[in-house]
Amino acid sequence: MDPLDFLESAQLQQFFHSRKTELSCLENPQTFLSQLRDYNLIPEDRYKKVINMKSKDRRRMAIYEILDWLERERSEHIPLFWRCVFKEIILSQYPIFRLMRNSLMDGSFQFDERLPPTVEKEEKGIKEDKEARSANIKRRRSKSTCDDEVQLASSSQMTPHQKKSKKIAFASPKKGEEIWTWPFFKNQLPVTCGSTKGILNHDKLAKGEKCIKVKDHWFTPAEFEKFAGKEKSRNWKSSIRCENITLGKLIQEGHLKCGTFKRSKMVRKSLFSKRNTTQESDEDEDDDPELQVLSSNEENSTTDSETEESNKQPSDQSDKENATFEVSCGQFFGILHSYRFLSGTRGLSIRTEDKWMSPVEFVREATSQTDATWRKDIIYNEEPLNALIEAKVLSLHSLLCKCRKCKAELKDKDNQKNDDECYICEDVGDLVVCDDCPKSFHPNCHLPHIEEAMMSDNTPWKCTFCIFKTVQNSRYNDKQKRKVVLSRQVSQHIVECQYLLLFLRNTDKEQIFNTNPELNLENYRCFVKAPMWLGKITDKLQENQYKTVGQFESDIQLIFSNCGCYNRDNAEFLEIGERLKETFDKEFKKAFNIHD
């Protein structure tokens, strides 16, 4: 981070205003003027005119006029002026700039200049002087009676040189010194995410609260990442930095403590949510005849239980409700999600490859029988599912249960047909659901990205996985040669490329290869000359930067070769990379029906 970023434009403009004469008196100003021209800060004709002047006095006046023009006509570029003259080549040739830089960095410039307000014209006559004094007295009285109004009005009338900054000027770090060790930053730390700046509060971060302040707004790290336009990263510990050091590294080294942040609620999702569950009643299965009627006491206790648990939920209960179980019925397999489970007929709680099902539907699909007993026929860990019910790992809900999940199930069963998490990153949030399969996606996780207009459109929408199935069944009846496939235009096979990239990102469960490795790995450039990651390939594909399938495939292979180069002595990560490469190669051949 450039230390000048901690100073406001008004401060830099004031400093420039008070230094114009010194700057115009530089000996041998050719290099100085050339630097300004290279940064497009001064007009070419003025540059040539000054350079050709032989009289030192005329040259000084001309330089002052240039600086005065810059302040008057292009004051918004004064921060850029200071950045360009603080380059090492200028500092080494003109020692005065080093002194100016030190004054800005240590904040001493604020005490050196106490400039009076700018006076455009000399006041004339005693009468005008009295009027000015009278107006001044009125202003003072007004200030004493209505201080807030005057403060707002006067601040709007002040010139940039008159405004006082509320920002503190920070000194630049000395060599080998880290700003998070400074006493001033004991409770707060300047951070950036891309070009967006904020102030991180240590205590709020440790408590898992909104901890990054931008102007008057507080954000969680994930919200700040999204606010900065870096939501694609989905890893704030890597994307948010202080002095080019990631927050993840500062946390790892003990400079910061990080609490647990609550994940955002989903907007377009199933009414069931594993992130927002309540304790359910433990009555037996409503399919049994003796359980069709509940006493009024049982109904009231259910309601009371719901109210009580909505305020407090034990962590062990939460873990139990968020558990998943690999279940089977004959040769049919699925994943049972306990947070969706209600009973045999209610709650689409078992996720198969193609759809969500209730336990009864799962058994019927597997056995084609209508009278099957799902408690016995569904097997988990070589035991009937009834064992989990008896152990109260799964809670049955009666027909008259009034808990939140049962009310949601009655209200909208269609919303249960899709996943409650993004299929790519496995996180919650605003999701778009596919109308042909159970998958759900964040708009920016899917390829192609889902535009806002499409999200508000009520027409049926298919995800890339479903479109790929249709394309594959109709396009590749004949066996293909790898060399021929690699030479084809990406524009003609964009669906296959999008599918393969989504497939890879879903397979990379830990998101190891999704972000720039330089953000997390030390000395990465010493081992790898051309870093590549899935997020970058996603952007390139989205922006139509690939011409052939071979270029696309080459970038993906580069990820794996880079992994091998950097992790030669790390068997664990080397194996992860090799395993993902093997999976991709197999899927690539399958996608294009390659047989060499």
N, C-alpha and C positions, 0 to 999 in steps of 0.2 A: 504494500500500500504506500503511495506517495504521501509523505508527511504533510504536503500542502493541502491534501484532502481535508485535513482537520481545520483549515482556515476558511472563513467565509469570503465570498467574492468582494464584499464591501471592505473587508480588512486589507485584502491584496490591492484593491483599487486605491485605498487611502495611502498605503505604503508606496505605491507607484507614484501617486500625486506628489508626495513629499520628497521623492528621489529623482525627479526629472532633471533638475539642474546637475546633480552629480553624474547622472548617466550621460548627459550631453557633453561632459568634460573629459570623457575617456580619451586616453592617448592611443593612437592607432586603432580607431574604431572599426576598421574594415571587417574583421572577423565577427564582431558584435552585430554589425549591420547585415552581414551575409547570413548569419543565423536567423535574424528576424525575417529576412527575405525568404529563406528556405522554409520557414513555418507560415508563409503567406500572411505575415503580420503587417508588412509595409508594402506600398505600391512599388512596382518595378521602376516607374519613371523617377520617383523620389529617390530611390536607392541609387540609381545611376547618377542623378544630379549631385548627390552628396559625395559619392565616391570620387567624382571628378573635380571636386573643389580643392584648391591649393591653399586658400587662406584658412588658417585654423579657427579664427574668430567666426568667419562665415559658416564654417562647417559645424561649429558648436551650436550656432543659432539654428542652422538647418536641422540638426539632430533634435534640438529641443522642440522645434516645430513639428517634427515627425512624431515625437513622443506625445506632444500636446494633442495632435490629431488623433493618435491612437486612443488616448484617454477620452477625447470628446466624441469621436465617431464610432469607436469599436471597443468600448469599455468592457463588453462582455468577454473579450478575448484577453484581458489582462492576466487572469490566472494562467493561460497558456503562455503568455510572455514570460512569466517568472519560471515556468517549467523549462522553457527552452534556454533561458540564460543561466539556469542552474545546472546545465549539463557539464560534465567534467572538463570538456575541451575549453569551455568558456571560463570556468572557475580557475583553471590553471593559467590562463592568459591574463585574466583581469581579477586580481586579488580582491578588489572592492566588492565583487559579486559574492565572494565567499563570506565576507563580513555581513553583507545584506542577508544572505541565506541564514547565517547563524542567528542574526537578530530576529528573523521570522520564526525560526525553529524553537528558540528558547523563550519566545514571547516578550523579550525586552523591548521590541519595537512599540508595544502598547504604552510604555512608560516614557519613551523618548520623545514622542510627538504628542503635544497637547494643542492641536491646531484650533484656532478660533473659527467661527462660521465664515463661509465665503461671502465677501461683500462685493456685489456687482457694481454699485455706484456710491459715490461719496454723498453722505447726507447733507442737505442744504438748509441753512437757516436755523435759527433758534426754535422757531415754531415747529418745524419738522422734528427737531430733536425732542421737544416737549411731547409731541404727539407720539413719538416712538417710545418715550419713557412711560407715557400714560398707557399706551397699549401694552407695554411690558408689565406694568403694575396690574392691569386688568387680567393679563394672562396668568400672573402669579395668584391673584385672588381666585380666578377660575380654577386654577390647579388645586388650591387648598380646599375648595368646595366640591369640585367634581374632578378629582385627579385622574380617574380612569379615562374619561372622555378626552381630556387634554392630551394625555399620553398617546392615545390612538391618533388624534388629529395631528399632533406635532410630528409623530414618527412618519406619517404619510407625506409630510412636507419636507422632511430632511433630505439633503443630498446624500449620495453614497458615502461621502467623506465625513458626514456628520453622524451617521448611524453608528450606534455602539453595538458591537456584537455580543450576543449572549454565549457564544461558543468560546471555549477555552483554547488557547494556542498551546500545542504540544511540542515538546522538543523532539527532534529526530533521535532514534536509537543510536547509541554509540556502538562501535564494532564489538560484536560478541555479547551485547546486551539485548534482552528481550523485554518488550514493553509490558508483558503480563506480570513481570517481576517488579515493576515500578510501584511504589506506595500509592500513587494516584489511582492506579487501576486495581486496587484491592477489591473494590466492590463492583466495578463496571469495566467494560472492555469494548473498544471500537471494533466492529466486525463488518465484513462485506460479503455479499453474495452476488457475483457478477459485478454490475456497476452500482448496485443498491447498497447504501450504507445504513448502519444502525448502531445502537449501543446495547450491549449485552449486560444484563444484571446477573451477577454471580448467584445471589441468594435465590432469585426466582428460578434460575436454571436448575439449581439443586433441588428445589421443591417440585419441579415438573410443572411450573406455571408459565404463563405468557411472560417471556423474559427479554425479548428484543424490542427496543423502542425505536420507531421511526417517526420523527416529529412528535405528534401527540397520540400515536397509536401503538398498542402493544401487540406482539405476535409471538406465537410459539415458534420454535425453529422451523418446523415443517411449513407453517403459515408464512413465515418470512421467506423461505425458499420459494414458495409459490408466488408470493408478492413480487419477488425479484425476477420472475419469469423462468425459474430454473426447476420447475416441478418435474421435468422429464428425468432429472437426476434421481429423485425419490430417495436421496441419501444426504440429509442436511449436514451430517457430520463430515462429509467430504466437500460439499458445495459452499458451506459457510466458513469464512476464514478470518483470521486476525494476523496481519502482517504476513500474508501468504502462507500461514500455518493453519491447517484444518482444525476445526473444533474437536474432531475425533482424536487427533494427536494430543491436543491440550488436555482433553479428558483422560486419555490413556496415561499421560505423564503426570497426572495429578494436579495440574494447574487449575482445572475446573472440575466441579462435581455435577453430575447430571441425574436428575430425578426421572420418574416415569411419566410420560405424557399420555393423556387420554387420546385415543384415536378419534377422528372426526366421524360423525354419524353419516349414514348413507342417505341419499335422497331418493334416487330411483332404484329400489331394491325390494327384496322380499320383506314382508312384514315381520318375518322371523329374523333375528340377528344374533349371532353368537357373541357380539360385542355388547349386547344390551338385553340380558336375560333376567328373569325373575324366578324365584323358587316356586316350583310347581307342587300341586297336591300329589300325595302318594297313594291315592285310592287305586284300587285294582282296575283292570281293563273293563271299559264300558261295553265291549262286545258281549260279555257274559250277562245272562238274563238278570241275575240278582243285583246287578249294578246299574240298572236303568233308572233307578229312582234314588235320590239322595234326600236325607232328612234336612229340614231347614237349618238345623245346627251345623251340618256339614257344609251347607252352602255359605253360611255366615263365616265359618272358620276359614273357608277358602278365600273369601273376600278379605278377611282380616289379615290372613297370611300374605296375600298379595300386597296389601298396603304396607305392612311391616317390612317386607323384604324389598319393596321399592326404595326404602330409605337406607337399608343396610343389607349388604350381600357378602357373606363370608367368602374368602378367597378359595377355600377348598371346594365350596359349592360351585363357584364360578369355573374352576378347573374341571369339575365333574360335568357341568353342562356344556362345556366347550370341547369335550372329548369326542374322538372319532373312533370307529371300530370297523375293521375289514370283515365283512360278513359274506356268507355264501349260501346258496340254496341249490344243491346239485352242482351243475357246471356254470351256474350264474353267479356273478360276483358284483359287489358294490361296497360303498363306504357309508356307514350309518353315522349321521351327525346327531349327537344327543341333544343339542340345543333346538333342533327341529322336531324331535320326537314327542308325539302326544299319545298316540294309541296305534292299534293295528290298522284302523281305517282313516284316521285323521292325522294330518301332518306329513308332508312329503319329506321324509327324513333320510331316505336311502338314495345316494347319488350313484347312478351307473354311468357308463360311458356316454349314453345317449339322452338320459332324462333323469328327473327326480321322481321317486315313487314312495308310496306308503308301504309299510311292511306287507300288507295283504296283497297289494299290486305287485310287489317284488316276487312273492311266492307264486302268484298266478302266472307271471311272466316266465318263471323258471319251470313250473310243473304243468302249466295249462289246466290246473285243477281249480275248481271254484270253492271246494269245501276243505281246502288245506288249512292246517293249524299253524299259523305263522310263528307262534312262540316256540314250537318244537322244530319246525322245518328250517328256520333261519339259524345258521350256525355261526358262532364266533369262538375262535380259539378251541375248536373241537367240542364245544358245548352248546346246547340250545340257547337261544337268546333269552329265554325265560330265566336263566341263571343271573343275567345282569339285572333283570327286573326284581328278582327275589333279593339280590344284594343291594337293591335301591340305587344302583348306578344309573339305571333308567327309571324315570318316574312316569307311571301311567296317569292319564287325565280322564276323568269321568265325563259323561255326556253333558252334565250340567255344570261343569267346571267354569268359573268366571275369571280365570287368570288372564293376564295380558296376552299370552300366546294363543290361548283358545279363542279369545275375542278376535284376535287378528286373523286366525285361520277361518273363522266364520265370515269375516268381513270381505276378504279377498283371497280366494284360493289360487287365482291365476298368478299372483306375485310369487308364489312358491316354486314356480316352474323354472326359475333361473337362479344361478349362484348368487350368494350374498357377498362375494369377494371378486376382485378382478382376476381373471384367468391368467393374466401375464405376471403381475407382481404380487398376487395373493394378498392385497390390501383392500381395506374398505374405502368408501368415498362415494362420489357421484358416479354412478355406473349406468352404462347403456346395455340393454339386454338384447340378445339375439332372439328372433322369433322362430328360428328353426332348430335351435339346440339350447342346452341349459347354460351356456357360457354367458358371462357378463364382463364388461371391459370399462376401464377408464378411457375417456375420449382420446387422450394422448398416448395411452398404452397400445391401443389398437392400430393396425396398419391396414389401409390408410387412416390417418387421424380423423376423428368424427367431428364434423363441424357443428356449430351451435344450431344452424338452421335444420340440419338433419335430425338433431336431438328433439327438436320441437315438432318435427313432422310425424304424423300418426300412421303413415304407411308402413307396412311390414319391412323389417330390416334384417339382412343376413350378414353374419360376420364373415371374415376372410376364410376361416376354417371351413365353413359350409360352402362358400363359393368355390374354394379349392377342390372340394370333393366332386362338385359338379363338373368343373373344368377337367379334372384328372380322368374322370370316367369317359369323357367324350373326346379328349385331345390325344391321348397317348395309347392308341390301340397297338401300334407297332413298337418294337424295341428300338431304343435310341443309342447312338454312340456318344460317349462323353465329349469327344473333341467337337463334334457337331453342335452339341447342346451349349458348350461354352462359347461358341462363336455367334450364337443367336442374340438378337437385340432384346434388351431388358424390357423395352416397351411392349414387346409381343408376349412376354412371359412375366409380367409384373405380379400377377396373382401368385405364381409359384414362389417368386422371391419374397413377397410379403409373408406368405405362409411359412417359408423356411425360417425367416427371421423371427416371427412370432413363436414358432416351434422351439427355436433355440432359447429365446428369452424365457419361455415357460419352463424349459428343461433346466436352465440355470437357476435353480431354486434359491440359492444364496445371493443371486445378483452379483456374482464375482466378476463377470466379464461385461457387465452392463455399463459401468462408468469408467472414466479416464483413470487408468492405473497410476498415473503420475500423482494423482491426488492423495494416494494412500501408501505408495511404495517408495522407499528412499532410494536415491541414486538410480532411478529407473532408466534414465537416459544413458547411463554408463553402459547398460547392457542391451538396451533396445533403441534403435535409431528411428524407427517409425511406429510409434504407439497406435494401437487400433482397439476399439471397443464396440460393443453392440449398439450402444446409444448413438455413436457417431455414424455407424452404418445405417441405422434407422433414419437419421437426419439426411444422409446422402441419398438414400432411396426415396425418401419423401420429397426431396428437392430435385429428383430426376438427374442426379449427377453420374449415374452409371449408364454406360452405353451398351455393354454386352453382359451376358450372364457370367462370363469368365471374370470380368472386373469385380462383380459382386461376390462371386465365390472366392476370388483371390484375397479380398479384404477379410473375409471370415477366416480363411486359412491363416492369414497373417496374425490374427488373435492367438491362434493355437501355437504357431511357431514362436511368437514373442513370449508366450507363457513358458515354453520349453527353454528358451534362452535365459530368462530371468530366474527360473525355479530349478536350475540344474541340481542344486544341493537341497532342494525342498521336495522330498518324495511325495508328500501328501498333495500339494498343489499341482505337482507334475502329473500325478495320476488323475486328478480332477480334470485337468486340461486334456489329457489323452483320452479320457473316457467321453468327454463332451465332443471331442473331434471325431471319435469313432461313431458316436450317435448321429452327428451331423452328416458324415459321409454316407452313412446308411440311408438316412432320410432324403438326402440329396438325390441319390440314385433312384430311390423309390418315387420321389416327386416327379422326376423327368423320365421314369421308366428306362433307365440306363442299364444296358447289358453289354459290357466289353469282354 
